[in-house]
Amino acid sequence: MSKLLPRSACALLGCLLFISGCGSEDPLGRVAVTGAVMLDDQPVNSGTIRFSPIEGNQHATVAGAPITNGLYKIAQAHGLASGTYKVFVSASQSESEPGDPMAPGYKEPVARELIPARYNTQTELTAEISTTAKKNIDFSLTSSAQ
């Protein structure tokens, strides 16, 4: 009887390890996503991109990243699960010079949004994420209405 218990315990432990895997697998199947963001054929120098699941995506995740020199990268650990997403792009530029906040008459710098509303607050952009498809998604935006 004493030999049976260690063998059973080892078999049970082996089954549990096999079922649970090594622990590196993401249960949501997130993937890293990278790409470029262009506005009027020029890279967006500095901004943000955000992917938000369209309703009905049961396991979809929300993710975003900074845009630097026209490029963004979302690491797998914070990545997107399979599904359809709305994409929001934002970039702003200060319209006034920053001053000394302690100086009399100081006015807060005002930022102007560079990206048209149809790509951010009223976005028309979507992206389809699949664990089997290409994970490099580029966006070529235009400032003129089309």
Sequence and secondary structure as in RCSB ss.txt:
>XXXX:A:sequence
MSKLLPRSACALLGCLLFISGCGSEDPLGRVAVTGAVMLDDQPVNSGTIRFSPIEGNQHATVAGAPITNGLYKIA
QAHGLASGTYKVFVSASQSESEPGDPMAPGYKEPVARELIPARYNTQTELTAEISTTAKKNIDFSLTSSAQ
>XXXX:A:secstr
 TTHHHHHHHHHHHHHHHHHTTS S TT  B EEEEEEETTEE  EEEEEEEE TT TT   EEEEEETTEEEE 
GGG B SEEEEEEEE EEESS    TTSTT     EEE S GGGTTT   EEEE TTS  B  EEE SS  
